[in-house]
């Protein structure tokens, strides 16, 4: 951990309510349906949308209701050099490596066919 006593990073507030409101609007999701899914009323959903911050359990409920990872959206605003204990998804890296290997094989096969 690198903590300097004299300097502090500029910390921007993430407006979670605005993040949720934009997602609902973009995906044209019914706020009433989300409210029913999480067992809340429409007024509560409006309050969530207007809140700058929300408890993590509320964000979790909304994430499940809309099948969207709002935590990842929030995490994406942090600098890339910050550490995390989250498991690394190597799916794309593995696929890219397999495709690169396949390209090498195809190029070798092409070279053999061109010699004939």
Backbone bond lengths (Angstrom), bond angles and torsions (degrees), N, CA, C in turn:
res aa  C-N    CA-C-N  psi(-1)  N-CA   C-N-CA  omega(-1)  CA-C   N-CA-C  phi
1 X - - - 1.444 - - 1.521 107.64 -
2 X 1.306 115.81 131.94 1.453 121.63 -178.12 1.521 108.85 -111.45
3 X 1.312 116.20 97.86 1.461 120.27 -178.36 1.520 108.50 -118.79
4 X 1.312 116.27 120.07 1.456 121.46 177.80 1.521 108.03 -101.31
5 X 1.302 116.10 133.01 1.457 119.55 -175.55 1.528 113.02 -74.73
6 X 1.322 118.17 -30.66 1.459 120.42 -175.26 1.523 113.81 -87.20
7 X 1.295 117.22 -22.36 1.458 119.18 -177.85 1.515 109.59 -121.40
8 X 1.308 114.79 147.60 1.451 118.88 176.23 1.518 107.42 -133.27
9 X 1.342 117.01 138.50 1.459 118.74 -179.27 1.519 110.73 -66.79
10 X 1.305 115.67 151.71 1.460 119.97 175.47 1.521 107.13 -72.14
11 X 1.296 115.87 119.52 1.457 120.69 -177.42 1.522 108.60 -105.04
12 X 1.319 114.61 115.84 1.454 119.76 177.93 1.521 109.07 -88.61
13 X 1.301 115.66 139.47 1.451 120.50 176.38 1.519 108.48 -79.19
14 X 1.304 115.72 132.68 1.456 121.32 177.25 1.519 106.91 -94.43
15 X 1.306 116.55 117.70 1.457 121.96 179.87 1.528 108.06 -80.31
16 X 1.326 115.63 91.39 1.463 121.32 -175.67 1.523 111.07 -64.12
17 X 1.307 117.04 -39.14 1.465 120.10 178.83 1.517 111.47 -60.58
18 X 1.322 115.99 -42.72 1.460 120.91 178.32 1.535 110.35 -65.03
19 X 1.317 116.31 -39.68 1.468 121.39 177.23 1.531 110.28 -58.61
20 X 1.314 115.92 -45.01 1.469 121.44 -179.95 1.535 110.49 -68.56
21 X 1.326 116.67 -44.12 1.466 121.30 179.82 1.536 110.85 -59.49
22 X 1.327 116.80 -44.76 1.470 120.71 179.36 1.526 111.36 -62.90
23 X 1.335 116.37 -40.92 1.463 119.45 -179.62 1.525 110.80 -65.51
24 X 1.313 116.65 -43.32 1.470 121.39 178.89 1.525 110.12 -59.83
25 X 1.340 115.93 -44.32 1.462 120.62 -179.24 1.529 110.33 -66.94
26 X 1.325 116.83 -45.84 1.473 121.84 -178.19 1.527 111.73 -60.19
27 X 1.326 116.34 -42.82 1.464 121.02 -177.25 1.521 113.46 -92.48
28 X 1.348 115.42 0.53 1.467 121.47 179.76 1.531 111.69 53.26
29 X 1.304 115.24 50.24 1.459 122.48 -179.06 1.530 108.91 -90.39
30 X 1.300 116.18 140.20 1.458 121.50 177.52 1.529 109.70 -75.20
31 X 1.331 115.48 118.38 1.465 119.71 177.83 1.528 110.71 -63.05
32 X 1.312 116.19 -35.62 1.464 120.38 179.34 1.528 110.57 -63.80
33 X 1.333 116.51 -39.90 1.468 120.16 179.02 1.523 110.69 -66.34
34 X 1.329 117.05 -40.62 1.466 120.93 177.99 1.526 109.25 -63.75
35 X 1.324 116.33 -44.42 1.464 121.00 179.37 1.529 110.87 -58.89
36 X 1.331 116.59 -45.71 1.472 120.47 178.20 1.529 110.34 -61.57
37 X 1.329 117.49 -42.57 1.468 122.21 -177.62 1.529 110.72 -59.58
38 X 1.327 116.83 -39.99 1.463 119.46 -177.90 1.534 112.64 -94.71
39 X 1.342 115.76 4.73 1.467 120.04 176.00 1.525 113.99 73.70
40 X 1.322 116.51 31.81 1.469 121.24 178.95 1.524 109.15 -120.29
41 X 1.329 116.21 169.29 1.462 119.14 176.84 1.531 110.39 -95.86
42 X 1.322 115.98 171.60 1.462 121.86 -177.06 1.529 112.38 -60.48
43 X 1.323 117.10 -36.00 1.471 120.41 179.60 1.525 111.48 -63.14
44 X 1.326 116.09 -36.08 1.461 120.13 178.74 1.526 110.12 -64.78
45 X 1.332 116.44 -41.21 1.469 119.88 177.70 1.528 110.58 -61.91
46 X 1.324 117.00 -41.25 1.465 120.16 177.45 1.526 110.82 -62.63
47 X 1.321 116.34 -39.78 1.463 120.72 178.51 1.534 110.48 -64.77
48 X 1.340 116.69 -40.42 1.467 120.30 177.44 1.530 110.69 -61.01
49 X 1.325 116.05 -43.11 1.463 120.13 -178.85 1.525 112.51 -65.19
50 X 1.300 116.79 -28.43 1.461 120.55 -178.59 1.526 112.55 -90.73
51 X 1.324 117.07 -7.85 1.465 120.83 -177.68 1.525 111.06 -83.33
52 X 1.317 115.69 133.74 1.465 120.09 176.35 1.522 109.49 -71.65
53 X 1.315 117.26 -36.28 1.468 120.82 179.20 1.527 109.86 -128.74
54 X 1.305 114.73 151.80 1.469 121.54 177.91 1.527 108.37 -136.75
55 X 1.314 115.78 152.75 1.459 120.13 175.77 1.522 108.92 -65.33
56 X 1.314 115.67 150.00 1.468 120.02 -177.22 1.526 112.31 -61.57
57 X 1.337 118.17 -32.87 1.473 118.79 179.04 1.529 111.19 -67.90
58 X 1.331 117.60 -31.23 1.470 121.15 177.08 1.526 109.11 -69.76
59 X 1.340 116.82 -43.98 1.465 120.33 177.71 1.530 110.02 -61.30
60 X 1.318 116.53 -38.55 1.467 120.98 178.22 1.525 110.53 -63.43
61 X 1.330 117.76 -45.91 1.469 121.52 178.02 1.531 111.07 -59.18
62 X 1.330 115.85 -45.61 1.465 120.10 -179.64 1.524 111.14 -66.09
63 X 1.314 116.53 -37.21 1.471 120.46 177.20 1.524 110.74 -61.37
64 X 1.322 116.14 -45.04 1.468 119.72 178.59 1.525 111.18 -66.78
65 X 1.304 117.11 -41.03 1.466 121.06 -178.23 1.523 111.66 -62.46
66 X 1.343 116.15 -38.66 1.466 119.86 -176.64 1.525 113.04 -103.62
67 X 1.337 115.41 2.24 1.468 121.70 -178.40 1.528 110.67 50.34
68 X 1.340 114.46 49.91 1.459 121.73 179.36 1.522 108.42 -139.56
69 X 1.327 116.81 136.96 1.455 121.89 -177.37 1.537 110.53 -88.76
70 X 1.331 116.17 88.67 1.462 120.71 178.95 1.527 111.19 -68.39
71 X 1.327 117.10 -27.47 1.469 119.98 177.68 1.533 110.58 -63.59
72 X 1.314 116.35 -39.65 1.460 119.74 178.83 1.532 110.60 -67.13
73 X 1.332 116.82 -36.79 1.467 120.56 175.71 1.529 110.26 -60.88
74 X 1.321 115.47 -42.18 1.459 120.27 179.00 1.521 110.01 -67.36
75 X 1.325 116.52 -45.19 1.471 121.11 -179.45 1.526 111.84 -61.96
76 X 1.318 117.11 -31.17 1.468 120.92 -179.27 1.521 112.30 -65.05
77 X 1.326 117.76 -17.28 1.461 120.75 179.28 1.529 111.90 -83.07
78 X 1.323 117.14 -11.42 1.466 121.24 179.90 1.520 110.68 -84.29
79 X 1.326 117.67 154.00 1.470 120.29 177.49 1.528 111.82 -60.36
80 X 1.313 116.49 144.11 1.470 122.13 -176.36 1.528 112.36 -63.93
81 X 1.326 117.61 -25.12 1.466 119.27 -176.77 1.536 113.21 -79.61
82 X 1.324 118.45 -6.25 1.460 120.53 176.85 1.526 108.89 -66.81
83 X 1.322 115.93 142.54 1.460 120.18 -179.24 1.527 110.88 -78.85
84 X 1.311 115.20 162.52 1.463 121.84 176.74 1.522 108.52 -152.22
85 X 1.298 116.19 154.53 1.457 121.71 174.00 1.528 110.87 -101.87
86 X 1.339 116.47 3.72 1.465 120.85 179.58 1.526 109.30 -66.69
87 X 1.326 116.71 141.13 1.471 118.71 178.10 1.525 110.44 -65.49
88 X 1.316 115.39 144.25 1.454 121.13 -179.88 1.524 109.23 -83.82
89 X 1.320 116.21 129.89 1.460 121.44 177.49 1.523 108.17 -85.23
90 X 1.322 115.88 109.82 1.464 120.58 -177.65 1.527 111.64 -99.34
91 X 1.306 117.76 10.05 1.461 121.62 -177.56 1.524 111.52 -54.78
92 X 1.327 116.85 -52.08 1.463 119.95 -178.08 1.520 111.33 -67.07
93 X 1.317 117.48 -39.93 1.459 121.11 179.30 1.525 110.03 -61.18
94 X 1.325 117.02 -43.33 1.462 121.56 178.65 1.528 111.04 -64.31
95 X 1.334 117.11 -42.50 1.463 120.64 179.32 1.526 110.96 -64.29
96 X 1.326 116.91 -42.05 1.464 120.84 179.33 1.523 110.19 -63.09
97 X 1.315 117.19 -43.80 1.461 120.63 179.17 1.531 111.03 -61.66
98 X 1.333 116.70 -41.52 1.468 120.76 178.91 1.524 110.84 -65.30
99 X 1.327 117.00 -40.65 1.470 120.58 178.93 1.530 111.34 -68.03
100 X 1.320 117.25 -38.06 1.467 120.10 176.86 1.527 110.58 -63.43
101 X 1.322 116.22 -40.00 1.469 120.58 177.57 1.527 110.10 -64.51
102 X 1.319 116.16 -41.52 1.469 120.73 178.87 1.529 110.64 -63.55
103 X 1.313 118.49 -38.62 1.467 122.35 177.22 1.521 110.18 -61.37
104 X 1.318 116.76 -44.23 1.472 119.93 178.57 1.530 111.40 -59.47
105 X 1.318 116.23 -43.07 1.473 120.73 179.66 1.526 110.01 -64.37
106 X 1.324 117.06 -45.62 1.467 120.78 -179.62 1.533 111.63 -64.30
107 X 1.321 117.22 -38.31 1.462 120.06 177.39 1.527 111.11 -64.93
108 X 1.330 116.68 -39.01 1.465 120.50 178.04 1.525 109.93 -66.22
109 X 1.333 117.59 -43.11 1.465 121.27 178.22 1.530 110.63 -62.70
110 X 1.321 116.89 -40.33 1.465 121.20 178.97 1.524 109.89 -62.98
111 X 1.308 116.69 -43.92 1.476 120.77 179.92 1.512 110.51 -61.22
112 X 1.333 117.30 -40.92 1.474 120.79 178.75 1.526 110.31 -64.63
113 X 1.313 117.60 -42.67 1.469 121.10 -179.61 1.503 112.42 -67.63
114 X 1.326 118.70 -33.16 1.453 121.97 179.60 1.540 112.19 -72.32
115 X 1.317 116.58 -26.02 1.477 121.53 179.20 1.526 109.49 -71.43
116 X 1.283 118.31 -33.91 1.461 122.02 -175.93 1.461 111.86 -68.51
